């Protein structure tokens, strides 16, 4: 029987799964070696070490999430429209990078890479909170609700999808899921 040939992307797929299952601290290079069928020296051919693998895996989630904040639809126009766009894209990214987003949501800040990931999450969440505040100021969202709490609830709703959403297994498409989530979540927030 021949061993599977691994490239960096396949290695990251397996590592993300192992980190999510065992936790970063509970996953050793030996675990990754066993899960991939690669020797430790072969693993080090692809990466500098376990934390480097974690960083690359987290970048799969962080890079598209932060990139979406620079898209014109997230920066221009009415706040309610920008908020709707950001949430819709956040759901699409979650569906596309479900394993990496799940890993991102489970980091605890025990390493430099985990602290970096948490800071990126805070940047994203602050952007959403600013959109909620702007929506209140523009009169499109209710002013009697705390914008920071609303932003956390919206993010929590989207992030909870990692617990049950499985694309392509009879689930709603990411677009249909976004339609349902936005319709139900934003209806109670509109002024």
Number of C-alpha atoms within 10 A of each C-alpha: 3 4 8 10 10 15 10 13 12 13 21 22 14 16 25 26 18 19 23 20 12 13 16 22 12 11 16 15 15 12 16 23 18 12 14 20 15 18 14 15 10 12 22 13 11 15 15 10 13 17 15 13 21 22 17 19 25 25 16 20 23 22 11 15 22 16 9 18 20 11 13 10 17 22 17 11 10 15 25 21 16 22 25 19 20 23 19 21 20 22 22 18 20 24 21 15 16 21 19 27 23 21 24 24 17 15 21 14 13 10 13 11 18 20 14 14 23 19 13 17 17 12 14 18 17 15 18 26 22 16 24 29 23 18 24 22 13 15 14 17 22 18 17 9 13 13 21 16 12 18 21 15 13 21 17 11 13 19 16 13 16 18 9 8 17 15 14 10 8 7 12 14 16 22 14 12 19 21 14 12 18 18 12 11 15 15 11 10 17 14 13
